[in-house]
Amino acid sequence: MSKNSRIFIRVRDTNMTQTTKTRDAFKIGTESVKPGTRKTVHLPVSTSHDLSSISLPVHVIHGRRPGPTVFVSGAVHGDEIIGVEVIRRLLNTKNIDGLRGTLLAVPVVNSFGFANHSRYLPDRRDLNRCFPGNTTGSLAGRLAHIFMKEVVERCDVGIDIHSAAIHRENLPQIRVTPSSLNTMKLAQAFEAPLILTSALKEGSLRKAAHQKKVDILLFEAGEALRFDEFAVRIGFSGVMKVLRALEMIPKSKAPKHKINPILSTSSFWVRSPAGGLLRTYRSLGDVVEKGDLLGLLSDTMGKVETEINATEAGVIIGRTNLPMVHEGDAIFHVAKVAKQTADHVSLEELEEGLHREPLFDEDEII
């Protein structure tokens, strides 16, 4: 990144002794992590009906040298498991122990949903609509409170990893708050194929973190309950690039592939005009014009067919994988972009490049 695009982060100094310029131990829950060490800390959350204890595991890498404190989280929705694999690779990257600052890795935030292959908690609440939570509310509220207090509020930056809901898939993309210049610079450093600015939703982790002045990148990619190698590689490389942009880890000689993200300020869903069986003709990353044929709906006998057409121009960033649809179901998610920008999208070339040559040297991962 150029000098003019330098990212300025207000580093929290709660774990720094300024007089001696040495770092204090990082305290989380009832545990302390000494500088230059790493530890998995289990934060108590709840007790199940069979009296077994349920905790929130947080892996802390506390560097010897000062720097930002960053969290990377996955499975806030329990069935969105892309982040689990991204974080596994991150924690097994060579030399990660030598980073500056502190890294908090939380592969599974919603362990209840993760264990049950479900988006939700046992009380059917969406954890990502329960932040900042509280100590006396629902199970979701209590988990949200613990995650906010013990992880989010200790950090300068967070990367929260999601995927599409079940039976859908998303193009790898970063979603950010449009009002934060630093967040946008971090999103550009991540180098996902697309950056989508989107409003903060009530009860979301992004909004709760924004209110605490913590920059959040929300990475969306792939589909629920599936590992998608393309999505995982983009996610892993993106996290590494953000850590490098924050000067927490050394900069590489040169990235294997340079991705110039396209920017979208809004998106819309193309919904099914009728019920039936769906045949899709467009894929993630495709550039479409208004009126383009996206798919066909037919009844089970094939006697009636209904076209699904793009209502506006844009890039397909999400779509359903389920052929059986009801009238009104969301079929294609389209991001609106300037035509001259959209013309540069080439997902096929990017995927081919990833298969020929990884984004980072393979020996970085053990």
Secondary structure, 3 states (H helix, E strand, C coil): CCHHHCCCCCCCCCCEECCCCEECCEEECCEEECCCEEEEEEEEEEECCCCCEEEEEEEEEECCEEEEEEEEEECCCCCCCHHHHHHHHHHCECCHHHCEEEEEEECCCCHHHHHCCCCCCCCCCCHHHCCCCCCCCCHHHHHHHHHHHHCHHHCCEEEEEECCCCCEEEEEEEEECCCCHHHHHHHHHHCCCEEEECCCCCCCHHHHHHHCCCEEEEEEEECCCCCCHHHHHHHHHHHHHHHHHCCCCCCCCCCCCCCCCEEECEEEEEECCCCEEEEECCCCCCEECCCCEEEEEECCCCCCEEEEECCCCEEEEEEECCCEECCCCEEEEEEECCHHHHCCCCHHHHHHHHHHCCCCCHHHEC
